[in-house]
Amino acid sequence: MPHLEINVDKHLPRCHISSTLTLGGPTMILRRVLIGFVAATTLTAACLAQASDRESDHEALRQVMKKATAAINAQDVSALAACLAKEFVFVPVDQTVITNQQGIVAYFDRMLKGKDALLASLMVKPEADVLTRFVDANAGYCYGKSVDAYTLKDKRIFMLNVRWTALVVKEDGQWKAAAIHTGVDLLDNPVLTARSMSFWRKLGVLLHLVTPPYTMAK
């Protein structure tokens, strides 16, 4: 029987895998690194430019809050209205809903200027907890706290820890407040404490034996 030999190495195709295919080669690797670097640099530059643009908005909004604070403390209706959007809602701590300039006038008259007004003065001091969070180029929201001084006609001064939320919009290139809502802790505030004092505690306050939840104006 004839002897048959088959040279496997001869009949199978040789397979050469170069470093260019497996690793991409030095040139390809360098190219990928450069592309990644350019992309990262471009993205960083875009983010910095956007942050710079937003910083000018943040500064403009700080000025709006500063002007609105001064207007409320001075009961300056015109100055306060200038800080508000054409359509707005403002809810102070007593939860009165104000939606127009006439409402602002009526509120100040009822609280501070009318013959039956309870307050002799009102001083607010709002502070933002966060930078405005923009939802698009022309709108955003912010929230924070305020320690407000309410001086009653009987000279009692109540310091209220107030929380607030504001929605801001850009109208005609200017930032305005479209919605402001304020509130206090329903279960823990000095006005509630004063109203719920017992006869004996009131007597202690009168005799200067108990510290009241308020101070007295001089």
SULJOUR-V692689 format. One record per pair of residues at least 12 apart in sequence whose ideal C-beta (glycine too) atoms are under 10 Angstrom apart, sorted by the first residue. I is the first residue (numbers start at 1). J is the second residue. D is the distance in whole Angstrom. If there is no record, write none. Layout:
i=(I	I)
j=(J	J)
d=(D	D)
//
This chain:
i=(53	54	54	54	54	54	55	57	57	57	57	57	57	57	57	57	58	58	58	58	58	58	58	59	60	60	60	60	60	60	61	61	61	61	61	61	61	61	61	61	61	62	62	62	62	63	63	64	64	64	64	64	64	64	64	64	65	65	65	65	65	65	65	65	65	65	65	66	66	67	67	67	67	68	68	68	68	68	68	68	68	68	68	68	68	69	69	69	69	69	69	70	70	71	71	71	72	72	72	72	72	72	72	72	72	73	73	73	73	73	73	73	74	74	75	75	75	75	75	75	75	75	75	75	76	76	77	77	77	77	77	77	77	77	78	78	78	80	80	80	80	81	81	81	81	82	82	83	83	83	83	83	83	84	84	84	84	84	84	84	84	84	84	84	85	85	85	85	85	85	85	85	85	85	85	86	86	86	86	86	87	87	87	87	87	87	87	88	88	88	88	88	88	88	88	88	88	88	89	89	89	89	89	89	89	90	90	90	90	90	90	90	90	90	90	91	91	91	91	91	91	91	92	92	92	92	92	92	92	92	92	92	92	92	93	93	93	93	93	93	93	93	93	93	93	93	93	93	93	94	94	94	94	94	94	94	95	95	95	96	96	97	98	108	111	112	112	116	117	117	118	118	118	118	118	119	119	119	119	119	120	120	120	120	120	120	120	120	120	121	121	121	121	121	121	121	122	122	122	122	123	123	123	123	123	123	123	123	124	124	124	124	124	124	124	124	124	125	125	125	125	125	125	126	126	126	126	126	126	126	126	126	126	126	127	127	127	127	127	128	128	128	128	128	128	128	129	129	129	129	129	129	130	130	130	132	132	132	132	134	134	135	136	136	137	138	138	138	138	138	138	139	139	139	139	139	139	140	140	140	140	140	140	141	141	141	141	141	141	142	142	142	142	142	142	143	143	143	143	143	144	144	144	144	144	145	145	145	145	146	146	146	146	146	146	146	147	147	147	147	148	148	148	148	148	148	149	149	150	150	150	151	151	151	151	152	152	152	152	154	154	154	155	155	155	155	155	156	156	156	156	156	156	156	156	156	157	157	157	157	157	158	158	158	158	158	158	158	158	158	159	159	159	159	159	160	160	160	160	160	160	160	161	161	161	161	161	162	162	162	162	162	163	163	163	163	163	164	164	164	164	165	165	165	165	165	166	166	166	166	166	167	167	167	168	189	190	190	190	190	191	191	192	193	193	193	194	194	194	195	196	197	197	197	201)
j=(137	131	132	134	137	140	131	131	132	134	137	138	140	168	170	175	128	131	132	134	140	142	175	175	132	168	170	173	174	175	128	131	132	140	142	166	168	170	175	176	177	128	131	132	175	83	175	82	83	84	166	168	174	175	176	177	83	126	127	128	132	142	144	166	168	175	177	83	126	79	80	82	83	80	81	82	83	84	90	124	126	166	176	177	180	83	123	124	125	126	146	83	124	83	84	104	90	92	104	108	122	123	124	126	148	121	122	123	124	125	148	149	122	123	104	105	107	108	109	111	112	113	121	122	104	108	101	102	103	104	105	107	108	109	101	104	105	101	104	108	177	100	101	104	105	174	176	168	174	175	176	177	180	98	99	100	101	104	171	176	177	178	179	180	167	168	169	170	171	174	175	176	177	178	179	169	171	172	176	178	99	100	169	171	176	178	179	100	101	103	104	167	169	176	177	178	179	180	103	167	177	178	179	180	181	103	104	107	166	177	178	179	180	181	182	164	165	179	180	181	182	183	104	107	111	122	124	148	162	164	180	181	182	183	122	124	146	148	150	160	162	163	164	181	182	183	184	189	191	107	110	111	118	182	183	184	181	182	183	110	111	181	180	122	150	151	153	153	152	153	150	151	152	153	154	150	151	152	153	158	150	151	152	153	154	155	156	157	217	149	150	151	152	153	157	217	148	149	150	151	146	147	148	149	150	151	157	159	146	147	148	149	150	160	162	164	182	145	146	147	148	149	162	142	144	145	146	147	148	162	164	166	180	182	144	145	146	147	164	142	143	144	145	146	164	166	142	143	144	145	163	164	142	143	144	166	167	168	175	168	170	167	169	170	170	168	169	170	171	173	175	167	168	169	170	175	178	166	167	168	169	170	175	165	166	167	168	178	179	164	165	166	167	168	177	163	164	165	166	181	162	163	164	165	166	161	162	163	164	160	161	162	163	164	182	184	159	160	161	162	160	161	162	164	182	184	215	217	190	191	214	214	215	216	217	191	194	214	217	214	216	217	214	215	216	217	218	190	191	194	212	213	214	215	216	217	190	214	215	216	217	189	190	191	193	194	212	213	214	215	189	190	213	214	215	182	183	184	185	189	190	191	184	185	188	189	190	182	183	184	185	189	181	182	183	184	185	180	181	182	183	179	180	181	182	183	178	179	180	181	182	179	180	181	180	213	212	213	214	215	213	214	213	212	213	214	212	213	214	213	213	210	212	213	213)
d=(9	8	8	7	10	9	9	10	7	7	9	10	8	9	8	7	10	6	6	9	10	10	10	10	10	10	9	10	8	5	9	9	5	8	7	9	6	10	5	10	9	8	10	9	10	9	8	9	5	9	9	7	9	5	7	7	8	6	9	7	10	9	9	8	9	10	8	9	10	7	8	7	5	6	10	9	4	8	10	9	8	9	10	7	8	9	9	6	7	6	9	10	10	7	10	9	10	9	10	9	7	9	5	9	9	8	7	5	6	9	10	10	10	10	9	10	10	5	9	9	6	7	9	8	10	9	6	9	10	5	5	9	7	10	8	9	10	9	6	9	10	9	5	7	10	9	9	10	10	9	7	6	10	9	10	9	8	9	10	6	5	8	10	8	9	8	6	9	6	10	9	4	7	4	8	9	6	9	8	9	8	9	9	10	10	7	10	8	10	10	10	9	9	8	6	5	7	8	10	9	10	8	5	8	8	8	7	8	10	8	10	8	5	8	9	9	10	8	7	5	6	8	10	7	8	9	9	10	9	10	8	9	6	9	10	10	9	7	9	7	6	10	9	10	5	6	6	9	10	9	10	8	10	9	10	10	9	9	8	8	9	10	9	9	9	10	10	10	10	7	9	10	6	6	9	6	6	6	7	10	9	5	7	5	9	7	10	9	8	8	8	4	9	10	9	9	7	7	6	7	10	9	7	4	8	8	9	10	5	9	5	8	10	9	8	9	9	9	6	6	7	8	9	10	6	7	4	9	9	8	6	9	9	9	5	6	7	9	10	5	7	4	9	10	9	9	8	6	4	7	9	10	6	7	8	8	10	6	9	9	10	9	10	10	8	9	6	4	8	10	9	7	7	5	7	10	8	9	8	5	8	9	9	7	7	5	7	10	9	9	8	5	8	7	10	7	7	4	7	9	9	8	6	8	8	7	7	6	7	8	8	4	8	6	7	10	6	7	6	7	5	8	5	10	9	9	9	10	9	8	9	10	9	10	6	10	10	8	9	10	9	9	10	9	5	4	8	9	10	8	8	9	5	8	6	8	10	6	5	7	6	8	5	6	9	7	10	7	5	9	10	7	9	8	8	10	10	5	9	6	7	7	7	7	9	7	9	5	7	6	9	9	9	7	6	8	8	7	7	4	8	8	8	5	8	9	8	7	5	8	9	4	8	9	9	9	9	4	6	10	8	9	9	9	4	9	7	5	6	10	10	9	8	8	10)
//
